[in-house]
Amino acid sequence: MRRPLAALFAGAILLNAPCAALAQDSSPIEFLGFRPGSSRAEAEAQLTAHRGSWRCRSSIDPRIIDCRGGMPSVHGALALTASVIDGRVAILLLAGAVNHDGLGVWREGLQSTYGSVSPRTDHGQETWQWIRRHQMLRLTTRIEAGKRVVSVSLIDGPLLDGLNPPTRRAP
């Protein structure tokens, strides 16, 4: 039986309790103005406001559009990858080489907004995670080729849960 992704996130809360803020906070999840579950138009407006751009293409499943692009930030250039389901941002990943100070600014800003959490450390990678209203924000850092790589994942659980397998066409 297929478990809903939101239920898997709930399991992640229990398994990774130090990594997840359990407080019942009504603050919507967002990072640099990007929000999981927002419309594609809203995400594109944020991207334009940050002087970035992306290109989108249809996937095999007609409900899903895959987008890739980039934008500058004060802490370094960021690559963006998104999965848009039925016109709404289900997954958005921002990643780039960000220095230690930039990581600190982002982490402290997120903790002041969503609450203090302890990082989970695994194989040289640190992860902080917040979940609100079945949406997740995960901040991850690691060193690759001598540079600090930081990624921020924004995930909308209900959008992913609503993505049932595509119907098959009769031969």
N, C-alpha and C positions, 0 to 999 in steps of 0.2 A: 504494500500500500504506500502510495506517495505521500510524504509528509509535507505540509505547506512550509515554504521558506520562512515565513514569520515564526512558525513553531521551531524551526531550526535555530533562528536567532534567539528565541527564548531559551532554548537549550544552551546556546553559547553563553547566555547571561549566567546560567547556573554553573556551567563548567568553568567559566572564566570570570567569576565574580569580581576579582580585583580589577579587572579590565573594563567592567561595565558599570556605568552609573545607574543605580537602581531606583533613584529618587523619582517620584511621580512629578516630573517637571513638564509644564505645558509649552516650553520654548520649542519652536519648530527647529529641526536640524537644518543647519546651513553652514556653508564655508565660502568665504569671499563672495557672498551674495548668491551662490548656487544652492539650490534646494532639491533634494530628491522628491520626485512626484510632481515637480513643476512642469509646465508645458514646454515643449521644444522652443516655442517663441520666447518664453521668459528666459530660458537658458541662453538662447542666442543673443538676447538683449544684454544679459550679463557679460557674455563673452565679448560683445562689441564694446561695452563700457570699459572692459579691461584691455581694449585694443588687441583682442585675439580673434581667431577665426577657426572654423572647422569645416570639414567636408563630410557629408553624410551620404550613405548609400543603403539601399534596401538589402536585407539579408535574405536567406532562403525562405524564412518565415515572413510573409507579407505584413505581419503586425509589428515587426521589429525593424528599426533603422539603426545602423551602426554609424557612429560619428567619431572622427579623429581630427585633432587640431592642436593648437597651442596658443599660449598667451604669455606676455611678460609679467613678472611680479617684482616687487622690490627685493625679493630674496633669490631671484633667478628665474630663468625661463621654465615654464611648466607645459608639459604635454597633457593633452586631454583625450580621454577615451570615454565614450558614452554609449549606452544602449537605451534607445527610446522605444517604448512600447505604446502603441496606439496614441502617439503624439505626446507622451509624458515621459520624463526622465526617470528610468528605473534604476540605472547604475551610472554613476559618473566618477571617473578616476582622474585625479590631477596628480602629476608626478614630475619631479625634477631634482636636480642637484641643488640642495638648499644647505647653506652653512649652519653651523651649530647655533648661532644667534637667531637665525631665521626660524629654525625648529623651535627654539625657546619661545619666541614671540607667538608662533602659531599655537603651541601647546598651552601656554599661559592664557592666551585669549580664549581658547576652547574650554579650559578648566574654569575660567572665571564666568563663562556663559553657562556651561552644562554641568559643572561640578568637578571636584578633584577626583581623579582616578589614579590608581597605581598602574605603571606599565607592566605589560607581560613581556618577558624577555625569553627569546627562543632562538638559538643558533645565531647569536649576534644581531638579532633584529628586535627592536622594541616597538610595542604596539599599545596605543591607548584607544579606548572604544567607548562611545556613548550611544544609547538607544532611547529614542523618544517616539511614542505613537507608532510603533512598528517600523520606524525608520532608523537607520544606523549611520553613524559617522565614525570612521576608523582612521586614525593617524598612525602611520608606520614609518620607521626610519631604520636604515642599515647603511653600512659602508660598502661601496662597490668600487673597485679599482682606485682606492684611496680617496674617493669622494663620498660625501654624505648624500644619500638619495632619500627623499621624503615623498611619501604618497598619502593622499587623502582620498578615501573611498566614501561616497555617499550612496546609500542603497535604500530603495523603497520596497519593503517587504510585501505589502498588499499588491503592488503592481506585479511583482514577480509571482506571487501566489495565484493571481488571476490569469496567468499565462498557461493555460491548459495546452496539452499537445495539439498541434494543428490537425484539423480534420483531414482525413485522407480522401482523395478523389477516387471515385470508382473507375476501374480500368476500362 
